[in-house]
Structure formats: structure tokens, C-alpha cells
């Protein structure tokens, strides 16, 4: 989502027929994505070998560069929105544009 927005998980889940959404706990983050809290990024799906994660992306980002952590929060990289979609597809993961 754009950096000036907050994630309202209740509304996001309701408006997109996704049911109850919540942030993952530290144990799940590590076991599924090998990420620590504060370092979560769509790029983390590279470690999700069981394809448990579905990536949600805000439609407003289409045509823009996205700033994301490269699986650690000590750096930020810029990734084109369409390149991110290609990456997600290449990793055999699902995504939903919201």
C-alpha cells in the first residue's frame, strides 16, 4: 500500500471477501518466510516453499515503483509494480490486487 496509508485489516478483509485478516506472529513469520517482525516484505515469499502466503497489493501502486525491504530491514530497494507481479508469479504464489 502507499506509505501514507495504514493497514485497516478489518475493512480490507470485509471489502475484499477475505474474511478475518491479521498480522502473523513472530513464530509464523520465521517458520514460513524466515523473516523477523519489522522486516516483512513481499520478497519473503522466496522462502515460502509450501506456498502458504498470498500477497495482497494495493491497486494504487500499479505503474509505480514500490519500496520494499530485501528480506532484512537494514536496506530498502525499489521494485517496479509489474516486476513485483512477475516475481510473485515466478515463485508460484497467488496475489490479490485490492
N, C-alpha and C positions, 0 to 999 in steps of 0.2 A: 504494500500500500504506500501511497505517498508519505513522505516523512513528517508531514504536518497533520496527519490523521492518527487517531487512536483506534485500536482494535476493539470494537464492541462485539464480543463473541456471541452474546445472546442474540442481538439483532442480525448479525451475519449468518448464524445458523438458521434462524427463523426465516429470513428473507430469501435464503437460497435452498430451502428444504434440506438442510444438512443435519437437522436435529441439534442436540446439545454439543457444543464445541467447548474445549478447554485447552489450556496450555499443558504440555506434557511435563511430568515431574522429572527431576534430575536423573533418576534411575532409568526411566524410559528413554530420555534423551541420549544417555550414554549407551545403553544397550542396543538401541535401534540406529541412531545416527552417529554415534561416537563423538557427540558434541556436549559441551558444558553449557549450562544456563548462561545467557548473555552472548553466546556465540552462534546462536541458531541462524541458519541460512538455508535457502533452497538448495544450495550446493551440497548440503549434508546428505541428500538422498544417495549420493555416490556410495555411502556406507550402508545403505538400507538394502541389503541383499535379498530380503524377503518381500520387498515392495509393500511394506505396511503403510507407508506415508503417501497421502495425496496432497499435492501442493496447491494452495489457494493463491491466486494472483489477482490483484485489482486491475480491472479493465482500463482504468485511468492511466496505467503505466504503459499501455500499448504505444509504440512509436518513440519511447523514451529509453534512456539508459537507466538501469537500476543499480543502486549502490548496495553491495552485499559483502558480508564477511567471507573470506576464503577459508571457511571451516575453523577459524580462530578469530577472536575479536581484537587482535592487535593490528589488524590491517583491514582495508576496505578496497574492493575493486569495482570497476564499472562494467556492467554487462548489458548489452542491448536486449530489450524485451524479447524480440523474436529469437535471439540466440539462446536466451534462457529457456524458451519453449522447446527449442531443438535439443538442448541439453537434457531437459526433463524427459522428453520422448526417447532420446538415446539411452537413457537409464531405465527405460521401460516402466516409468511411473506415470500415474494419472495426475492430471491437473484440472482445476476448475477455475474459470475466469469469473470473478464476482464483481 
